[in-house]
Amino acid sequence: MSRELLYLSLLGVFLSAGILVLLAGYSAVYSSNPVPLKIESVRQVPSQGGEFDELLISGKGFDSETRVVFSADIGNQRALAGNVPLSGSANDVIIDNDFVYVANTQIGLQVLDLESPLRPTIQDTHYLGTLYSTDLCQDENRLFLTNSRQGVRVYDMTHPLQMPLLASIMVPGRPLFSQASGDRLYVATVDGGVQIIDISRPSTNKIDYRTISSIALPGKPSALVYENGILFIATVNSGVLVYDVTDHEKPALMTSIAPERHVSTILVDDHILYLGDKLGRIALYNIRNPAVPSLLGEITTGGWVTGITRKGDRLYLADNYYGLIVLNIEKPEFPQIVARIAVKGQARSVALYHGYAYIACSVNGLQLVSLDSLEDVLMDFSDRIYSGFNALDYVTQTLVDDDWIYIADSRYSLQILKRRNGKKAVMVSSLATTGRIMGFARKGNFLYLAENEEGVSVVDVSDPRYPRMVNNLRFSGKATGLAVEGDTLVVASLRTGIFRLDISTPWEPRLVETIPIEDRVRDVDISDGYLYVAAERGGVKVFKIESEQASSMLKSIDFPWPMSNFSLALAIKEQDGYLYVANGADGLLIVDVGDPEKAHVAARLDLSAGVFTSINLEGTRGYITDTRSGVHLIDISNPESPRNLGRVITLNGIHDVQTHGESLLVSAGGKGMAEILRPQELKNVVREGTRLLRVSVPRPKRGGWYSLHISNRNEQTSAHGVLSFPAH
């Protein structure tokens, strides 16, 4: 055999062996890659007068570690049809001729096609950079994009995938909103009131557009609508101003509507003005004679209305707190809430298309809601819970002591409720505070309140019907959290460190030590004479109380890479020798402090991207709050191997969760405080291969729609509102 043939033969052998190795490796990788966890269908078989229903759950990826939790469908998640992630922040949305136009404050203008309504795809992007505020309006085939940095840009919508710029109109005074009619443009600005501009000669070049006239406003504008020669201008502190602009040279004030309200958005449709304000109130006015508007009806939704659209006898509200609210306005004198649907993020605007609502939700892109499902959901948020309390403002903290419930809100007040005979709690008293309450602690008959810049206040609640403020201590920095053990009160100060106080005389705390920390301290806990500090980007710090006036730092635990680049330690709790740290955008970090001098990271649990701000622990369960998307239920029976059992509450804006018997008390920001059924893990799960689960589910005490949350070791998935139970 020649040398060349020998080389070729050897090369063939090596190539064949290499291919076999690659195939074997591919096979090993493929076989080790589990099928993604998925729920495909749920069949509920009601029992005949029994206490349990049978569930048949079909799907993929079920294995020996599959677990099932069910919870109330808070926020009517069964109506959610999908979401469209968008870079930046979606602030406004318009739909026209099978295309979606999104004003994005971080990018500019995005154009999506609706060939598949549930899967809109971005077809074009007009990059304009950071715009701060953006607003869209349409006049025939012209699209007007208003922003405070670049004025008003006008596009030709005739061909959505190739929209030429018709005009670029610089407007002084930081423009916020615009409306157009023919060759007139009405622009509301922060500093210059409303300007009426002649746009009869549009140009993409920088030319001076003639300002025909201007209207001075008593405050910042919040919305603008033009209709048949009448201009409706909503303002932050003066209601709605109504101007006759048929003579553009001399706009004339006709009247004002609801001057006492902070109006956030308005809609004019079929001779009715729909007015939404920051307190969630919707008012309907007859404006057939705009000079003499008459109130038809009104309703309080409890949120913060940011956008309004109408179709038939339904009014659809984008709400900063709730998401989407639907009203029945068949009888304008008596508007009624049909449904509230929680969405991810803060709803800014809503548009309708072929049975779906498309909601611009800031950093959460577009959220899609099926309108066909709305008549089947329970009527409103309070029907979803055992009892609900809409505080007058933003609820941020809750403390539970037997049947007494203490609520903090951003109105600088403490509200005290009592549950009587296991029934709905009722408010019995309230107390004005000097600052915003950032945290609670209690010793005996005294509450200690961390009040941000106002330090720590002491409240005597020996008779909760008559709470009394008995002391206030001011410190440098901002009081962001506190904890009590025995006669020791420790206070986290955002810019200073830790203050340790002696509360052997509870109504007269005495400062005994200041522990400086060169970081923004967010929270603190104390256990067995050790202090555990959440120091934002500085991670976790462990101190030992050595004497009455001295403590020493034992350990400083930095976040492991890459968490060190992104994490913010925002809350901390100690339980049974472990620290549980809420890590801002990363989820949960667990630190072993069984021997505080050898404290070390025991585990890390990644959760979906959010803002994780609080922790509540009870035995083997933990509730981690994400202010953007709800609450995660965590199994901590083995702290060194925690497990996410699912996102069991799907409301945005939640700040705190407390356990209370069979319930969870949820501080839900602008939604007030809610008491909901505690999520329950189903123990009798029978797996038949990887595609079928048989589960028995106990009938809950309250009827309605319920969700399933299924998890494996490293995956979670949910099916919202797939279970229905009758009322008992």
LINCOR-V202626 format. One record per residue. SS is DSSP state (H for helix, E for strand, L for the rest). OMEGA is omega as a letter, one per 20 degrees, with the letter a starting at -180 (* if undefined). Layout:
# LINCOR-V202626
SS/OMEGA + SS/OMEGA
This chain:
# LINCOR-V202626
L/r + L/r + H/a + H/r + H/r + H/r + H/a + H/r + H/r + H/r + H/r + H/r + H/a + H/r + H/r + H/r + H/r + H/r + H/r + H/r + H/r + H/r + H/r + H/r + H/r + H/a + H/a + H/r + H/a + H/a + H/a + H/r + L/a + L/r + L/a + L/a + L/a + E/r + E/a + E/r + E/r + E/r + E/a + E/r + E/a + L/r + L/r + L/r + L/a + L/a + L/a + E/r + E/r + E/r + E/r + E/a + E/r + E/r + E/a + E/r + L/r + L/r + L/a + L/a + L/a + L/r + E/a + E/r + E/r + E/a + E/r + E/r + L/r + L/r + L/r + L/a + H/r + H/r + H/a + E/a + E/a + E/r + E/r + E/r + L/r + L/r + L/r + L/a + L/a + E/a + E/a + E/a + E/r + E/r + E/r + E/r + L/r + L/r + E/r + E/r + E/a + E/r + E/a + E/a + L/a + L/a + L/a + E/a + E/r + E/a + E/a + E/r + E/a + L/r + L/r + L/a + L/a + L/a + L/r + L/a + E/r + E/a + E/a + E/r + E/r + E/a + E/a + L/a + L/a + L/a + L/a + L/r + L/a + E/a + E/r + E/r + E/a + E/r + E/a + L/a + L/r + E/r + E/a + E/r + E/a + E/r + E/a + L/a + L/a + L/r + E/a + E/r + E/a + E/a + E/r + E/a + L/a + L/r + L/a + L/a + L/r + L/a + L/r + L/r + E/a + E/a + E/r + E/a + E/r + L/a + L/r + L/r + L/r + L/a + E/a + E/a + E/r + E/r + E/a + E/r + E/a + L/a + L/r + E/r + E/a + E/a + E/r + E/a + E/r + L/a + L/a + L/a + L/r + E/r + E/r + E/a + E/r + E/r + L/a + L/r + L/a + L/r + L/r + L/r + L/r + L/r + L/r + L/r + L/a + L/r + E/a + E/r + E/r + E/a + E/r + L/a + L/r + L/a + L/a + L/r + E/r + E/r + E/a + E/r + E/r + E/a + E/r + L/r + L/r + E/r + E/r + E/a + E/r + E/a + E/a + L/a + L/a + L/r + L/a + E/r + E/a + E/a + E/r + E/a + L/r + L/r + L/a + L/r + L/a + L/r + L/a + E/r + E/a + E/a + E/r + E/a + E/r + L/a + L/a + L/a + L/r + L/a + E/a + E/r + E/r + E/r + E/r + E/a + E/r + L/r + L/r + E/r + E/r + E/a + E/r + E/a + E/a + L/r + L/r + L/r + E/r + E/r + E/r + E/a + E/r + E/a + L/r + L/r + L/a + H/a + H/a + H/r + L/r + E/a + E/r + E/a + E/r + E/a + E/r + E/a + L/r + L/a + L/r + L/a + E/a + E/r + E/a + E/r + E/a + E/r + E/a + L/a + L/r + E/r + E/a + E/a + E/r + E/a + E/a + L/a + L/a + L/a + E/r + E/r + E/a + E/r + E/r + E/a + L/r + L/r + L/a + H/r + H/a + H/r + L/a + E/r + E/r + E/a + E/r + E/a + E/r + L/r + L/r + L/r + L/a + L/a + L/a + L/a + E/a + E/r + E/a + E/r + E/r + L/r + L/r + E/r + E/r + E/a + E/r + E/a + L/r + E/a + L/r + L/r + L/r + E/r + E/a + E/r + E/r + E/a + H/r + H/a + H/a + H/a + H/a + H/a + L/r + L/a + L/a + L/a + H/a + H/r + H/a + H/a + L/r + L/r + E/a + E/a + E/r + L/r + L/a + L/r + L/a + L/a + E/a + E/a + E/r + E/r + E/a + E/r + E/a + L/a + L/r + E/a + E/a + E/a + E/r + E/r + E/a + L/r + L/a + L/r + E/r + E/r + E/a + E/a + E/r + E/r + E/a + L/r + L/r + L/a + L/a + L/r + E/r + E/r + E/r + E/r + E/r + E/a + E/r + E/r + L/a + L/a + L/r + L/a + L/a + L/a + E/a + E/r + E/a + E/r + E/r + L/a + L/a + E/r + E/r + E/a + E/r + E/a + L/r + E/a + L/a + L/r + L/a + E/r + E/r + E/a + E/r + E/r + L/r + L/r + L/a + H/r + H/a + H/r + L/a + E/r + E/a + E/a + E/r + E/r + E/r + L/r + L/r + L/a + L/a + L/r + E/a + E/a + E/r + E/r + E/a + E/r + E/a + L/a + L/a + E/r + E/r + E/a + E/r + E/r + E/a + L/a + L/a + L/a + E/a + E/r + E/r + E/a + E/r + E/r + L/r + L/r + L/a + L/a + L/r + L/r + L/a + E/a + E/a + E/a + E/r + E/a + E/a + E/r + L/a + L/r + L/r + L/a + L/a + L/a + E/a + E/r + E/a + E/r + E/r + L/r + L/r + E/r + E/r + E/a + E/r + E/a + L/r + E/a + L/r + L/r + L/a + E/r + E/a + E/r + E/r + E/r + E/a + E/a + E/a + L/a + L/a + E/r + E/r + E/r + E/r + E/a + E/r + E/a + E/r + L/r + L/r + L/r + L/j + L/a + H/a + H/a + H/a + H/a + L/r + L/r + E/a + L/r + E/a + E/r + E/r + E/r + E/r + L/r + L/r + E/r + E/r + E/a + E/r + E/a + L/r + E/a + L/a + L/a + E/a + E/r + E/a + E/a + E/r + E/r + L/r + L/r + L/a + H/a + H/r + H/a + L/a + E/r + E/a + E/a + E/r + E/r + E/r + E/r + L/r + L/a + L/a + L/r + L/a + E/a + E/a + E/a + E/r + E/a + E/r + E/r + L/a + L/a + E/r + E/r + E/a + E/a + E/r + E/a + L/a + L/a + L/r + E/a + E/r + E/r + E/a + E/r + E/r + L/r + L/r + L/a + H/a + H/r + H/a + L/a + E/r + E/r + E/r + E/r + E/a + E/r + E/a + L/r + L/r + L/r + L/r + L/a + L/a + E/r + E/r + E/r + E/a + E/a + L/r + L/a + E/r + E/r + E/a + E/r + E/a + L/r + E/a + L/r + L/a + L/r + E/a + E/r + E/a + E/r + E/r + L/r + L/a + E/r + E/r + E/a + L/a + L/a + E/r + E/a + E/r + E/a + L/a + L/a + L/a + E/r + E/r + E/a + E/r + E/a + E/r + E/r + L/a + L/a + L/a + L/r + L/r + E/a + E/a + E/a + E/r + E/r + E/a + E/a + E/r + L/a + L/a + L/a + L/r + E/r + E/a + E/r + E/a + E/r + E/a + E/r + E/r + E/r + E/r + L/r + L/r + L/*
